[in-house]
Amino acid sequence: MSFSDLGLDAGLLSAVSAAGYTDPTPVQREAIPAALSGVDLLVSSHTGSGKTAAFMLPALQRLLQPSATRGRGPRVLVLTPTRELALQVNKAALDYGRGLRQVRTAALVGGSSYALQLRALERPLDVVVATPGRLIDHIERGRIDLSRVEVLILDEADRMLDMGFVDDVETIVSRTPATRQTMLFSATLEGVVGDLARRLTRDARRIEVATSGEQQAKVEQIVLYADDLAHKSKLLDALLRDPSMTQCVVFAATKMAAEQISLQLEESGFSAAPLHGDMHQGQRNRTLRGLREGRTRVLVATDVAARGIDVAGISHVINFDSPRQAEDYVHRIGRTGRAGRTGTAVTLMGHHERHRARDIERYTGQPLRIETIAGLEPRRRPAKPAWVPGKPGHGARPGYSAKHGADHGAGRGDGYGHGPARGGAGPRGPGRPGASAQGRPPAHARAR
C-alpha cells in the first residue's frame, strides 16, 4: 500500500513525497483512512511510528473543505505535553501543508515570546499547536476563540496526564464544539487515559497496530554495571568513543546532573550540550538546532526535556542515571531506532539497581543483555536479571569488550561525580588529564 491509496489530496501527497516518505507505516495505514471518514479515534502508538503524519495529514485535508462558521479561531487544535513536541508538530503542519493553499499555523508554548504569539492570534488561523498551560493562559485572557475547532488532537495523552494536565485538558475541551472530531494518541489506552477518552470521544474507533515492543526490537538493549560514579564516568567515556556512534542522547536524572555531565564531556573534547526544563526557549531551540544540524554529537537531557526529540542521526541512547519507571525507559530508548532504523541503548546501573533491570524486562517482555568493557569490568560480578526469555540472550557480545579495550585498558581512576573521566584523546583532541581524578564530588552527587 502507498500513500496514494489512502485517499489523500494530491497536494498532500506531493508534500509527503518531498519529505522522502514512500510507504505509510502501519499506524498511518490504519489511522489516515479512518480519520478522513470523520470518526473519533483512539490510537495506541509509540514514538517513531509516524503518528504525527497519521493525524496531521487528514487534519490538513479537512481544511480543504469550507468552514461552516466564520471567525479567527483555529479549525484544528493539537495539544502536546511539551514545548519541543509542539514545535515539531507545528513544523510538520507547515511542511505537509506546502502543497495546499497557505496554511496559517501558530505554536502556543511556554518559554516563547508572548508578543509573537499575540500577533499570531490577531490573524485568522487554521492550525494551533499548544501545550495545555500556555493555551489556558490565552483562553483566560480572552485571546483565542475555540468555537470553530473541527478537529481536536491529543498527542501523547498519557504523558500529558502524567504531567498533571488533566484539568487543563478538560477545560480546553469544554471550550470546543461538541460536534468536533477527536483523535487521541497515546502509548497506552488503559487506566486514566481510557477514562479521559471515554469522556472526550463518541463511538471512537480503537486502533492498536504498533506496540512499543516492535520499536524496542530494533534497539539493542544493554546493561553495564558500575561500582560507583567514577566507574560510570569511565564507562560513559568509553561508550562515546565507539566509532559506530554518530549521535547520542545521554539521560540524567536531574537538571544539575545534565549540566555537570555536559560540561565535563565538553572539557574532555566531546561536542556536547545540555537540555532541561530550566533553559530559556531560545537556548533550547539553539541546542536542538545544533543536534539536528550535526554540530552537537552528544545531547545530555532530562526525561521531560527530551520528549518530542526526533533526530534521525541518533544512533545511541545512554542512561547515565537509570530511569525510575520502566515506562520512562521505553520513552528514553524511543529516541533511537526511529523510522525503520536500528539503534543501541545502554543503561549504566549500580549493583543496587538490579531490581530496576528486572522491572524493565518484565515491562517490555525483552531481555537486557549484561555486558562489560575490557579494562573496565566491575569489581563485583553482576547477577543476571531474574527474567530470562526462552532462548539465550544474556552475556557479552563477542568482540564488544575487545573493541573498547584497546583505548580503555588502563582501568578506572578514583574520580567522583557525574561525567566522563578526563584524559585521553577525545573526538576534538586531547582532554585535560587527571581533572576528575581528585577532589570532592559535585554538589548534585553529594546530595543524592
Phi, psi and omega in degrees: 000138177247172179298329180293344179273357187266355178089020182274152178296152182299324179296321177291321178297323178296319179293321178297317179296319180296332178282354176093011180265136181247313182242138179291149175283168179306317181292326177291320179298325182275316190279323186297309178299322179295317180295322179296335179283347175096359182282157172288148183231141168241114188238123174265115183210150180265166175295143181085007183269355183090022185291331180299313177294329182298327178258331185284322180298309177293329178295318178293324178297329178299329181290345178288341177271144179298146178284143179280343182232157179256155179147182182259350184292160183287153174265337178236129179235125178243126175254134178229157182284335186229161179297315183299317180294321178299316180294324178295316180293321178298319177297321178297321178299318179291317181295311182289337182272003183297329182277357178259183170297169185306120178265123184261119184234163173211140174252119182252100185223155175292154178084000179249164184299125174296320183300316179295321179293321179296319178297321179296322183283349178279348180247161178299141182234147174262316185230131171239128175245126190215154165271148187302317184299313181292323179294320176302318179301314180293324178296312183296333179268006176069027185267347182221141179248122182258014184287347180261001184297124178256330180230122177247128182236127174252108181263133184053054183299325180299320180289324177300318180290321177301328182273004175086023184266009188301317180294319178298317180299315181293324176297315179298313183298326181295341179272356181260158181295147178293342182275001184295161167267132181244131175236123181244123179245132185202154176292331177224150178246014182257178174061224184294331177294316177297321178297316178296318181300320180295329180281333188259343187243164177232122177047047186290144173274131182262128181235121178225082184250345184226121179258160179297333179298328179296320178287319181300329180297338179273354184248122175287122187248120189230146172241132170244123179273141182237144179283326184198183182294325178296320178295318177303317181298319177296319180296316179300315179302316180296316182297320183288346176267003178295123181300338182282350181275119177268302175222154188217144168252122176258125182263132177240155185282332185227163178296318180296320179296320179299316178297315184293315180297315180299316180299314181291327176295316179299319180292339177270001175102002180272147174277097188229156177208145178272161174213116179206174189289344181275357181279145174294155184300323179298320177296317181297317180297318179295321179297314181291327177295320177297323178293312183295326181274358175085002179285333176256124182266328183232121174256126178253113193227158169268167185302307185295319182296330185276352181298134177088355178290124181227090181236119186298332186280359182285108182266336185225146166239131177238120176272092178295316171254125182294146182292148180286327181240146179298326179297322177296325177301315181298317179295322180296308185289348175292352176286344179238169182067035184264156175052044175086354180277166174261164180205176180229133176238124181241127178249125177267122185232144169281160182298333180284356183256016182302328180298329179291323176298318179295319179298317180296316181296320179294321183291318184269340184072019182228148182281150169257121183278126179274127180227170174226162174247129183305130181088348181235027180295146176292147178294329180258128182287118182285142175280152176291144172303153189292327184280118181235125180290180184286354177228160182301143179205341180273160177111168186285143174288131181304128177088346184294313181297317182296328184298322181267342189296328184298325182268343189228033182281354184282350179088192187264154171264195181247029183291165179236162168086175178287160174104161183287150172291137185270165184107149184090165185276126175262182182298338179244028178113184185293144175275187179269109186297137171074007187294333182252010185277346182228172170097175183279159175294152174296163187302319184291331178286321180293329185281348187284000000 
